[in-house]
Amino acid sequence: MIRECQPDAVPIGRLVCGQGRPFVLMAGPCVIESRDSALSHAQALKTVTDRLHIPLVYKSSYDKANRTSVESFRGPGQDEGLRILAGVKRELEVPILTDVHTPQEVRAAAEVADIVQIPAFLCRQTDLLVAAGQSGRVVNIKKGQFVAPHDIAHAAAKVASTGNRHILLTERGASFGYNYLVSDFRALPIMARSGYPVVYDATHSVQLPGGQGTSSGGQREFIAPLARAAVAVGIDGLFMEVHRNPDQARSDSTSVFPLDQLEALLRTLQRLDQLVKA
């Protein structure tokens, strides 16, 4: 199991991820839709996680640069998006995770975000990984759908070459062919052999990339069982995109988890996590 590998502990603000601690939840809408939406989602998530004593990192993207269609909503952009995320961090005192897509974005993003995230499609981009490492922030590398679990250690090594070992590795499914992804749960302990905490992305793992022609589809009904399976393996973090009104979400509407169902799922996951790590 993952806990037998004893990956390094990674500090995230006041939180710590790894070394057999309870899983950290990284959750929020896929993309920033507005300041009010970000604050209301973050407050709702904080209320639930405070009640359950689950560590929370709020995640949301200021720019979704890899949308299927050029017509799709990408977000408010870096300047406005970071202002919104800084407000969430200041008002609610929660750590922040957001994506970066180019080396030039990293410095500004790192001024706000506690975790800078490397999108799956960019996980081999050396200049981006090095810039993220040089920021001094925690770097969450999403394993590309085209990358074998043991090979993501090479991406981590690029970040670590800067002297920054505050690295998380996230599994989000592997390409199965023609719009389908599959989760191979052997990947989680294999990735943990790298020495870094492992996160499971339960919502992107149910995506059907490009499955709706001009947008990605998804199979939301499988989020909960996949999350349960990953927690049973012994993950250090759980990544979930959530939304108050999933069908109206402006990005990944078919694969975000309903906010009003989150607490019940987290209670089950928390019990599993305690049993596995006892």
Buried (B, 14 or more C-beta within 10 A) or exposed (E): EBBEBEBBBBEBBEBBBBBBBBBBBBBBBBBBBEBEBBBEBBBBBBEBBEEBEBBBBBBBBBBBBBBBEEEBEBBBEBEBBBBBBBBBBEEBEBBBBBBBBEBEBBEBBBEBBBBBBBBBBBBBBEEBBBBBBBBEBBBBBBBBBEBEBEBBBBBBEBBBEBEBBBBBBBBBBBBEEEBBBEBEBEBBBBBBBBBBBBBBBBBBBBBBBBBBEEBBBBBBEBBBEBBBBBBBBBBBBBBBBBBBEBEEBBBBBBBBBBBEEBBEBBBEBBEBBEEBBE
